[in-house]
Amino acid sequence: MGEVYSHLSEEERQVIQIEIGNGASIRGIGAMLGRSPSSISREIKRNTWFPSNENESYRCVCSIE
């Protein structure tokens, strides 16, 4: 029937955000989560959030085409 795909959980998204902040590689994060590097890369491209000010409020850094 083919492969079964699942969405990333909120916890996985948080791990990605933390690990990218710590300088981890996409391949390393993928191995840690048991996900393919392309899944991690797409998540980073789609949903990258960074603190926008000293109050730690977050804003999306997304490209809208």
C-alpha positions in Angstrom: 0.0 0.0 0.0 2.9 2.4 0.4 4.4 4.3 3.3 2.4 5.8 6.1 3.2 9.4 6.9 2.5 11.3 10.0 2.6 15.0 10.9 5.2 16.3 13.3 4.0 16.6 16.9 4.2 19.9 18.8 6.9 18.3 20.9 8.9 17.4 17.8 8.6 21.0 16.6 9.8 22.3 19.9 12.8 20.0 19.8 13.6 21.2 16.2 13.5 24.8 17.4 15.7 24.2 20.4 18.2 22.1 18.5 18.5 24.6 15.6 19.1 27.3 18.2 21.9 25.1 19.7 23.5 24.7 16.2 22.5 21.1 15.5 22.5 19.9 12.0 19.4 18.9 10.1 20.6 15.4 9.7 21.4 15.2 13.4 17.9 16.4 14.4 16.4 14.0 12.0 18.3 11.1 13.5 17.4 12.2 17.0 13.7 12.3 16.2 13.6 9.3 13.9 12.5 11.5 11.0 14.1 12.1 7.5 16.3 15.1 7.1 13.9 16.4 4.4 11.0 16.4 6.9 13.1 18.5 9.3 14.2 20.8 6.5 10.6 21.4 5.4 9.5 22.1 8.9 12.3 24.7 9.4 11.4 26.3 6.1 7.7 26.5 6.8 7.6 27.3 10.5 10.6 29.1 11.8 9.9 31.3 14.8 12.4 33.6 16.5 12.1 36.0 19.5 11.3 39.4 18.1 12.2 41.4 21.2 13.5 41.2 24.8 10.0 40.1 26.0 10.4 36.8 24.2 7.4 37.4 22.1 7.7 35.4 18.9 7.2 36.3 15.3 7.2 34.1 12.2 10.1 34.4 9.8 8.4 32.9 6.8 8.7 33.7 3.1 5.3 34.3 1.6 5.4 33.9 -2.2 
